[in-house]
Amino acid sequence: MEKVLGIGGLFFRSRNPERLRKWYAEHLGVSYPPDFWHQQAGPTLLAPFTSDTDYFGRMDQQWMVNFRVADLDAMIKQLEAARISVETREEWNSEAGRFARIHDPDGNPIELWQPATVD
């Protein structure tokens, strides 16, 4: 069976796409054309949730992106220094790793994940 190689893009609507592109580049290091963002190889999960989940926040939110990070504490400090609100909850952490949540200027949730180290 032929399989996909990875995620080629994540496309979503915005009232101000240029502002949002700049925000993602400045605060998360995600560039956009003409310079494509080249992510590091690592685990990626495609996980449908039930239609009534409150995990994303607003009930009308249909998606949430999860970005892998190497050092969640350093990322949190960087974001807070930029006056971006970061939410953490102990119940989000698991054997899979540690998690935090931010929102982009359009209010879209972004999950940050520091995978657990594998011994």
C-alpha positions as CSV (number, residue, x, y, z in Angstrom):
1,M,0.0,0.0,0.0
2,E,1.3,3.5,-0.9
3,K,1.4,5.8,2.2
4,V,1.7,9.5,2.7
5,L,5.1,10.8,3.8
6,G,4.0,13.4,6.3
7,I,2.0,16.5,6.6
8,G,2.5,18.8,3.6
9,G,0.5,21.7,5.0
10,L,-2.2,22.9,7.4
11,F,-4.6,25.3,5.8
12,F,-7.1,27.4,7.7
13,R,-9.0,30.6,7.3
14,S,-8.0,34.0,8.9
15,R,-9.4,37.5,8.8
16,N,-5.8,38.7,8.6
17,P,-3.6,36.0,7.1
18,E,-0.5,38.2,6.8
19,R,-0.6,39.1,10.5
20,L,-1.1,35.5,11.4
21,R,1.8,34.3,9.2
22,K,4.1,36.8,10.8
23,W,3.0,35.8,14.3
24,Y,3.7,32.1,13.7
25,A,7.1,33.0,12.2
26,E,8.1,35.4,15.1
27,H,6.9,33.4,18.1
28,L,7.1,29.7,16.9
29,G,9.6,29.8,14.1
30,V,7.2,28.5,11.5
31,S,8.1,30.1,8.2
32,Y,6.0,30.4,5.2
33,P,6.5,30.6,1.4
34,P,8.7,31.4,-0.3
35,D,10.8,29.9,2.5
36,F,9.1,26.6,3.6
37,W,9.3,25.5,7.2
38,H,11.3,22.2,7.4
39,Q,10.2,20.3,10.5
40,Q,12.4,17.8,12.3
41,A,11.6,14.2,11.9
42,G,9.7,12.8,14.9
43,P,6.3,11.4,16.0
44,T,3.1,12.8,14.5
45,L,-0.3,11.8,15.6
46,L,-3.5,12.0,13.6
47,A,-6.2,11.8,16.2
48,P,-9.9,12.4,15.6
49,F,-11.8,13.4,18.7
50,T,-15.5,13.0,19.4
51,S,-17.6,15.8,18.1
52,D,-18.6,16.9,21.7
53,T,-15.0,17.1,23.1
54,D,-14.2,20.2,25.1
55,Y,-10.4,19.5,24.7
56,F,-9.9,22.2,22.1
57,G,-11.7,24.9,24.1
58,R,-14.6,26.4,22.2
59,M,-17.2,23.9,21.0
60,D,-17.2,25.4,17.5
61,Q,-13.4,24.8,17.2
62,Q,-12.9,22.0,14.6
63,W,-9.2,21.5,14.8
64,M,-6.1,22.1,16.9
65,V,-2.5,21.9,15.8
66,N,0.1,20.3,18.1
67,F,3.8,21.3,17.7
68,R,6.6,19.3,19.1
69,V,9.2,21.2,21.1
70,A,12.6,20.2,22.5
71,D,12.4,22.3,25.8
72,L,8.9,23.2,26.9
73,D,10.1,25.3,29.8
74,A,12.3,27.4,27.6
75,M,9.5,27.8,25.1
76,I,7.1,28.9,27.8
77,K,9.6,31.5,29.1
78,Q,10.0,32.8,25.5
79,L,6.3,33.1,24.9
80,E,5.6,34.7,28.2
81,A,8.4,37.2,27.6
82,A,6.5,38.1,24.4
83,R,3.4,38.6,26.5
84,I,1.6,35.5,25.2
85,S,-0.5,33.7,27.7
86,V,0.5,30.1,28.3
87,E,-1.8,27.5,30.0
88,T,-0.5,24.4,31.6
89,R,-2.4,21.7,33.5
90,E,-0.9,18.8,35.3
91,E,-3.6,16.5,33.9
92,W,-2.4,17.1,30.4
93,N,0.9,15.6,31.1
94,S,1.2,11.8,30.7
95,E,3.7,9.1,29.8
96,A,3.7,10.6,26.3
97,G,5.3,13.9,27.6
98,R,4.4,17.4,28.8
99,F,2.0,19.8,27.3
100,A,1.1,23.5,27.3
101,R,-1.5,25.5,25.4
102,I,-1.4,28.9,23.7
103,H,-3.8,30.7,21.3
104,D,-2.8,32.5,18.1
105,P,-4.1,36.0,17.5
106,D,-7.2,34.6,15.8
107,G,-8.0,32.5,18.9
108,N,-7.0,29.2,17.4
109,P,-5.6,26.8,20.1
110,I,-2.1,25.6,19.7
111,E,-0.8,22.7,21.8
112,L,2.9,22.5,22.6
113,W,4.3,19.0,23.3
114,Q,7.6,18.0,24.7
115,P,7.7,14.3,24.1
116,A,8.9,12.0,26.9
117,T,12.4,10.8,26.5
118,V,12.7,7.2,25.5
119,D,15.2,5.2,27.5
